């Protein structure tokens, strides 16, 4: 698909949405109903993988969840600040970190560690951030990528506990943190923590 075709597809989808004829289940009236304010019940940190549309897999409507996505759900200051905002300003009671099976970022990290060929630039940053999870499993493990994904989710859950205000909210019982993995084949979300 050419760039112009991709843009045309997005704009055509928006016209279907606005006209009340969506092809994929979202209704413009739900968007309008939520436009006056938001009271989300969760912030979900997930991967950019196009096969993992967070609102769809949790069957949530507009205003229900705050979505933060990055390659391999890697956390940086923008992600941490966004989680902090959701907790402090929007009063979300749940932070979920969602990984998924067959994650390209985890696979790329395994490959980079096996070959010693680290990608340059910002993709290299993703590899660097996922590498400790892969190393904790070991490259000799035949199921290293799947196990490393789970380890990476667990590590990311621990990082959520470092967000300003989150430890106090967890201690007060007003916020919980969950880690999970989405199965691309079945659609099921498996809770880890």
PAPARO-265897 format. One record per residue (C-alpha): x, y, z. Coordinates in steps of 0.25 Angstrom, whole numbers, padded with zeros to 4 digits, always signed. Each point is the difference from the previous one (the first is absolute). Layout:
XYZ
...
END
This chain:
+0000+0000+0000
+0005+0014-0004
+0001+0011+0011
-0012+0007-0007
-0008-0012+0000
+0002-0002+0015
-0004+0014+0003
-0013-0002-0009
-0003-0012+0007
+0000+0007+0014
-0008+0012-0005
-0010-0010-0007
-0001-0007+0014
-0002+0013+0007
-0012+0004-0010
-0006-0014+0003
+0001+0002+0015
-0006+0014-0001
-0011-0004-0009
-0004-0011+0010
+0004-0011-0010
+0012-0006+0007
+0006-0013-0005
+0006-0004+0013
-0009+0002+0011
+0002+0014+0005
-0012+0010+0000
+0002+0015-0001
-0011+0002+0010
+0009-0006+0011
+0011+0010-0004
-0010+0011+0001
-0005-0005+0014
+0014+0000+0005
+0004+0013-0006
-0004+0008+0012
+0010-0006+0010
+0007-0013+0003
-0001-0010+0012
+0009-0011-0005
+0001-0012+0009
+0014-0005-0005
+0013+0004-0007
+0005-0011-0008
+0015+0000-0005
+0001-0009-0012
+0008-0002-0013
-0002+0007-0013
-0003-0013-0007
-0011+0002-0009
-0006-0013+0003
-0002+0004+0015
-0011+0012-0001
-0002+0002+0015
-0014+0006+0000
-0004-0012-0009
+0006-0011+0008
-0006+0005+0013
-0013+0004-0006
+0001+0014+0005
-0007+0012-0005
+0004+0015-0001
+0005+0006+0013
+0001-0014+0007
+0016-0002-0001
+0012+0008-0002
+0009-0007-0010
+0015+0002+0000
+0008-0008-0011
+0014-0002-0003
+0008-0010-0007
+0001-0012+0009
-0007+0008+0011
+0013+0006+0003
-0001+0011+0010
+0007+0014-0001
-0003+0013+0007
-0011+0003-0009
-0007-0013+0004
+0003+0002+0015
-0006+0014-0001
-0012-0005-0007
-0003-0010+0010
+0003+0010+0012
-0010+0009-0007
-0011-0011-0001
+0002-0003+0014
+0001+0014+0006
-0010+0008-0009
-0009-0010-0005
-0001-0009+0012
+0001-0013-0007
+0000-0012+0010
+0007-0010-0009
+0013+0000-0008
+0002-0012-0009
+0012-0003-0008
-0003-0009-0011
+0010-0008-0008
-0004-0009-0012
+0005-0014-0006
+0010+0001-0012
+0004+0014+0003
+0009+0006-0011
+0008+0008+0010
+0003-0012+0009
+0004-0008-0012
+0009+0011-0005
+0007+0001+0014
+0002-0015+0000
+0006+0000-0014
+0009+0012+0004
+0005-0006+0012
+0003-0013-0007
+0007+0006-0012
+0006+0012+0008
-0005+0009-0011
-0008+0011+0008
-0009+0009-0009
+0004+0015-0001
-0007+0012+0006
-0014-0001+0007
-0002-0014-0004
+0012-0004+0007
-0006+0007+0012
-0012-0010+0000
+0010-0011-0001
+0008+0005+0012
-0013+0001+0008
-0005-0014-0003
+0014-0006+0001
+0000-0002+0015
-0013-0009-0001
+0007-0008-0011
+0013-0002+0008
-0008-0004+0012
-0005-0012-0007
+0012-0003-0008
+0002-0002-0015
+0002-0015+0001
-0014-0002+0004
-0008-0005-0012
-0012+0009+0005
+0008+0012+0003
-0009+0010-0008
-0013-0004+0007
+0006-0001+0014
+0007+0013-0002
-0013+0007-0004
-0006-0004+0013
+0013+0004+0008
-0001+0014-0008
-0014+0002+0005
+0003-0003+0014
+0012+0009-0001
-0009+0011-0005
-0010-0002+0011
+0011+0002+0010
+0004+0013-0007
-0015+0005+0001
+0003+0000+0015
+0010+0011-0002
-0010+0010-0006
-0002+0012+0009
-0012-0002+0009
-0002-0014-0004
+0006-0007+0012
-0009+0008+0009
-0012-0003-0008
+0003-0015+0000
+0002+0001+0015
-0013+0007+0002
-0007-0011-0008
-0005+0011-0011
+0009-0006-0011
+0004-0014-0004
+0010-0004-0010
-0002-0012-0009
+0009-0007-0011
-0005-0009-0011
+0003-0006-0013
-0010+0000-0012
-0001-0012-0009
+0000+0004-0015
-0007-0014-0003
-0011-0001+0010
-0002+0015+0004
+0001-0004+0015
+0008+0009+0010
+0007-0009+0010
+0003+0008+0013
+0014-0002+0006
-0001+0009+0012
END
